[in-house]
Every structure is written in C-alpha cells, then in structure tokens.
Amino acid sequence: MAQDVITGNEASAKKMSWEAFVKQDVLNFLLAHDLQAITVDDGAGKKAAIKRNTKGEYIVQITSNEIL
C-alpha cells in the first residue's frame, strides 16, 4: 500500500485554504444570516469558531490537530 507524503508546502497550502474558508465563506454565512456565533469542524481535527463581541467585532479562533 502506497502512502502519499505531504510536503511542507502542500501542508501549508491546505492550512491556508482552511483559514481562507473560515475567514471568507463561513464569515460571510454568519453575516448573511445575522448570527452571533458559528462553529465549524471538518471532521479531521480542524475546528474554527467565529463570535461577535459586544463591540461588534468578530473574533476568529482556529485550531487543528496534526499527526506527524
């Protein structure tokens, strides 16, 4: 059985695409539906939460688990 080896650049690109998804698509969804908070999980260890604080600012929190 062959396994694909992910290089540092590919891992970085995947991380950036997850962050871009959260900061663009998920944030736009939150704004479009006038929500206070939203949490997303990709099922593979990456999670993100966006919340609006009392000042009206949006706080983005992104976490991930990586197996080396």
N, C-alpha and C positions, 0 to 999 in steps of 0.2 A: 504494500500500500504506500503510495507516494503522498507526501505532505508538502503543501506549498509553504515556503519560507517567506515571511513578510519582512521586507527590508524596512529600515528606519524611515525612509521617505514615504513608503506606502502606508505605514502605521500613522505617520504624521498626517498624511492626506485623509485617512479615514477619520482621525480625531478632528481635523479641521472641518470635514464635511458634517460631522455630528454637531459640532459647535455652531456651524453656519445654519444648519437645520433648526436648531433650538432658537438661535438669536434672530432668525428671519421668519420661517414658516410658523413655528409654534408661537412666537411673539405676535405675529400678525393675526393668528387664530384667536389668541387671548384678547387682543384689541377689538377685533371684529365682533366678538360675542360679549364684550364688556364684562369680562371675568376678573375676579380679584386675584386668583392664583390658578396655576396649572402645573401638573407633574406628568412627565413622560418617562417611559422606560423602554429600552429597545429589547429587553429580554436576554441580553448578552452581557450585562454588567454595567451598561451605561445608563445613567439616570440624570434627569435635569428637572429643576423646579424654577418657575418664574412667579414672583409675587409682587404685588403693588403695595408700597408702604403708604403711610399717612400723608407724606409729602407729594404723592402721585408719581414717585419714581419707581421704575421697575428693577427688581433685583433678580439676577440670573445666577443660579447655583448649579454647576455641572460636576458630576462625579463619574468615575469609571473604575472598573476593576480590570487589571491586565494580568494575564497568565504568561509567564516567561519560561 
